[in-house]
C-alpha cells in the first residue's frame, strides 16, 4: 500500500471537447421582444394582423400562444443577430425617443447573451390612444 501513488488528473482547456454552439432565431426573438416591451412608450408589439389574431386567441383562452415572439423576427448568423421589430407606440410618446430606447435596450439584451447585434430594425405600425374600457361590474 505504501508503494501506491495517487495520481491527480488536471483539467486543461485542451481536455475540453470541441463543438459548435448555435443560438436559434427563436431564442433571439424572445430576448428582443421582452426587451422591447420593457421600454416606456411601447404599448405592444405586432402589426395589425398579428394583433387581431392575438385578440382572437385571448378571447378563446389561448392568450399565451405565440405571444413571446409576436412582433419580432430575428436572424442569427455567425454569432451576429439582425432583429426586426413591429411596434405600437403609446400616444404622447415621441417616436424617435422610444425607438432609440428600444434599440439600446434590445442591443444590450442580445449582447448580454454573448451575441452581437448588427441591426435592430423598427417599424412603428400604430399608435395606442387611450386604454380599452374596463368591463363594468
Secondary structure, 3 states (H helix, E strand, C coil): CCCCCCCCCCCCHHHCCCCCCCCCHHHHHHHHHHHHHCCCCEEEECCHHHHHHHHHHHHCCCCCCCCCCCCEEEEEECCEEEEEEEEEEECCCCHHHHHHHHHHHHHHHHHHCCCEEEEEEEEEEEEECCCCCCCCC
